[in-house]
């Protein structure tokens, strides 16, 4: 019965998500503009590689990497942690808890509804530049191309679950913004958002290769921009599935613990 009720509610939740995106289009556009850091890094690294390749990365390689990164960031980014924190702080979470749908489902469907708007705003420019300037560095491996969409979906779920758990910590702590700032710093360093993971210093690279941040961002970019041996590809996809399970379980566990605390103090 609960599953049936949830499935019936999804179309309504999608409509609500679209309405919220349209209603708060200025805030949505600001959020889109905050995901353009890959364009800044693109300008930096292409100037570095203009004379000669930098650690085997040519100027075309950097163009392909950062524009693919712009696409991935727009499709997988999430602001759910900030949304949850604000609702807890303002008391709106109490009203959400009265609804018969688990908040994880409600938030996720609402955020999925915004993805087409991100596509309309950012992806045509990135795709045009990618195909014109960095097409020579794109992979042509059929298996990798077939895995791009599943990898993007898993990257979105890892990111959303991770941020859902961070936002839920607002039930337990009052300084969640500090945690969110720490998260973005770690994400930028270990995900490949600032620079490709192979260019990181040795010790940092070792951590980045196994961290969840790589599977939030770098893996879909790698699938689009480099040729990956079959054995490594299988390991990477298995790692992404494993991190999906871990972050999803963590998000639901932290929610359950935090909700007990919230109800105990009269939420």
Beta strands, then each sheet from edge to edge (+ up, - down):
end
